[in-house]
């Protein structure tokens, strides 16, 4: 089975700036692949090359088994996409926008317009001009256009952009349904690790145009650091005790003591006993896992600068 998306040493340069740097990806049919990176990491440039909107400087991309060349017609009859902003004809209604898109998709039945309006919860806005929609509902319209022709592959650039929390959950459920029940492949970019970790089968992390890491959700959980967090009434004395016992105890700005030694994390009761016997009984002692955003920033080398 051919990969749904395949890139080999993909490079895009704009003068002296390398936006995408030797990117090689394989996306398996039917999976949800999250392409994660900070703003400016190269996500949108990659998506534009996958869609034939810009020409790579070096390397090549294949989508649904077809090599992508600027101006080629295939394989777009099987691909739905949303890039950066959800474009629409502002003076036309939601329904009219979707009908115009349907006519550009040969073989798409008229009834699909109403079906996708309902699916994206746009029914009450169906006759409203697109130019008057909120940012979140404009994003829903963009997703509706991407889904109109029942594509095999969805390529989505920040699909949750502008949606409220309830809308984000709805889109998450929709993408899960498409992938798991209909076998649709979803390739989505995002800068929100917490959200994509709930949705994606695999995550590719890009920074400054380079792919730093690919991993599945289980591997992500294993890679997140753990720490033992302790609070006592005399944190300085408690920290000194732990250091004298050979632990790398660090005082945090909020007065908590952080210990990253594996022996302490695996045996927190031993730490509690030491503190109690020394007269520094902990008021809190908890093993915590590194939050997702901290993990991401640590991976891209921004831990010390941006996370306290």
N, C-alpha and C positions, 0 to 999 in steps of 0.2 A: 504493500500500500504506500503510495506516494505521500510525503508530508503535505499538510494543507498549506504551510508556508515554509520556505527554505531560502536562506540567504547564505552566500559564500563570500567571505571577506569583503563585505559591502562597505564602501567608503564614499563619503560625500564631503567635498571641500568647497568652501566659498573663499576664494583668494587664499590668504594665509591661515584661515580658520578651518579646522577639521571638525565638522558637525557630527559625523558618524565615522568611527575608526575601526576598520576590519571586523565588522559585525557578522558573526555566523550564528544563525538560529535554525532550529527545527521545531515546528509546531505540529503535533500529531492530530489527525482528524478526530473531531468530537471532543477535544479538550478545551478548557478555558485557560488561556495563557495570559498572564498579566505582565505587561512590560512596564517596569517601575523605574522612575527616576525623578530627580528634581526638575523644576522648570529650567529649560535650556540644556537638558542632558542629551538631547538627540532623539527623543521619542517621536515627535511629530515629523521630523525630517525622515526618519526611518519609515514611518507610515506613508508619507508622500512617495517615497521610492517604491514601496510595496504596491501602491496604487497606480504607478506609472505617471504620477504628477510631476516628478522631477527625475532627472537622469543621474544615476550614480556616476561618481568620478572613476571608481574602480569597482570590480566585483559584479555580482549579479543576484537577482532575486527570482524565485519561482513561487507562483501562487496557484494552488490546485493543479500542480504539474505543468503549468505554462510559464515559460520564461517571460518576465515582464520587460516590455519595451515601451517607451513613450509613444503614444498614438495607437497602440494595438487595441483591438476590440475585445479580444478574449483575455481573461475568463470572467468579465464583469457581469455577465448574465447570471452568475452564481455567487456574486459577492455583494454584500451590503456594507455601507461604510458611513461613518460620521467623523469628520476631521475638524478639529479645533472648534469652529462655531457651526451651529445648525443653520445653514442658509435656507431662506425661503423667499417667496415672492411676497413682499410685505402687504400689498394691496389685495391679495387674494385671501380667501378664508382658509382655514385648516383643511377643510374638505377639498377645496379647489386646488390647493397645493398638492395634496396627495393624488388627486385625479390627474393633474398634470404629470406627476412623476409616474403614475401607472401607465399613461399613454407612451411614456418613453421606455417602458419595460414590456416588449412584445410578449404576448401570451399571459399576461397578468389579468385575471378576471376582474370585472367592475366591483363585484361584491367584496373583494379584498380590502377596498378602501374603508368600508364601514367596519369590517372585522378588525383592522389594525387601529382604527380610531378607538374602538371599545377596548382593545387590548392594552393600549397605552393610556387609558383613562382620559381621553380627550373629548368624550361625547359632549360635555357641556360647553366646550370651546369650538365645536366643529364648524360653526358658522361665523366665528369671530375672525377678523382679519389677522393674519399672522404677525403683522407689524405691531399689534397691540398686546401680544402675549407677554407674560412674564418670562424671565430668562429660563426658569425651570420648565415651563410649558413649551417654550421654543425648543428646548432640548428634547422634550418628549416628541415633538413634531419631527425633529431630525431623526430620532430613533425609529419613529413610525415609517419615515421614508426609506430608511435602511432595511426595514423588515418587510416592506410591501410585497416583494417578489419571492418571498420564502427562500432566502439565500442559503447556500451550504456553508458559507463563511461570512462572519461579521468582523469587520475591522473598525474598532471604535477608539477614538481619541478622547480620553477623559469623559466617558459616557455619563458619569454622575455629576458633572459640572453644573452648578446652579440649582440642583435639586435639594429639597428639604430632606430631613432624615427619613420621613415616611416614603418619599419618592425614591430615595436611594435603596431602601429595602424592597420596594416594588420592582425596581430595575434589576436588583440582585436576583430576586425570585424569577423574573422573566428570563434572564440570561441562564440561570440554572435549569429552568424548564426547557429552553431551547437546546442546550447542550446535552442534558441527561435524558430527555424524552424524545427529542427529534434528531439528535446527532449533529447539531450545528456546531461548527468550530468557532470559537470566540477568541479573537486577539484584541486585547484592550490595553491601552496605556493608562497610567495613573501616577499620581505622586502621593497617594494616600495608602500606605502599606496596610494599615488596620482594616481598611475596607476590602482590598483585593485578597487579603489572607483569608477572608471569610468566603470567598467566591472561587478563587483560581485553583486549578490543579497544579499548575507550575507557575513560578515567578522568575522572570529574568530581570536583573537589576543592572541598569545602565547609568554610567556617570561619565561626563565629559566625552561622550561618544563611544565609550568602550563598555562592553559587557563584562561586568565584574563577577557576576555569580548567577547561576541557574540552580534552582532547587524547588522541591515540592514542599507542601505545607508541613509535612512531618519533619523534613530536614530543617525547615525554618524554625520549628519549635525546639529542635535539638540544638541549634546554633545559638539560640538566645541565652545570654549569660544569666546565671543565678547569683543571688547574694543573700546574705543573712543580715537583716536589719534589726538593730537592737536599740531600745530606749531605756535609760535608767535615770534616777534622780541626780546622779553625779556622773555625767557622761565622760568627763575628762579622766576621772579616776578609773572608771570602768575600761576606758580605752587603754590607759597605761597598763592595767592588769593584763589585758588581752595581748598587747604588744610584748610584754615581758614573758608571756606564755608562748610566744612565737607566731602569733597571728598577725596578718597584715590588716589591722583595724584602722579605718579611715573615718574621721569626723566630718559629717556633712553640715551644710549651712544651716539646716533646720534643727541641729543638735542630735540627730540620730547617728549611731555608729554603724558603719557598713563593713562587713567582713566577706571577702570573696574566696577564702581558702576552702577547697573542696571538703576537707575534713570537718570544718565548721558547718558547712551547708548540709552535709550528710548526717551530722550528729549534733543538731542544735541543742539537744538535752544536755550534752556534755558542757557546752558553753554556758547554759543556764545554771548548771550546778557550780561551775567555777565562780560565776558572778555571785550567786547566793552565798557560797561559803566565804567569799571575801567581803560580804556585807553590801553588795551592789545588786540586789535582786532586780531583774529586768521588769520594767512596767509594760514592755512589749518586746516580743522576740518572734520574728516572722521571716520565713524563706520566701523571697520574692523573685519573680522572673523579669528580666529586662523587657521593658515595653517595646513594642514594635518600631515606633519612631526612633527610639534611641539605638536599637539594633541597626536600622537603616543608616542613620547618620554616622554611627561607628564604622560601618562598612565602607562608606564613601569618604571617610577621613575627616568628618566634621564634628566628631564627638566632643573634643575639648573646647572647641570654639563656640558651639551652639547649644550644647546640652550641659546644664549644671547639675 
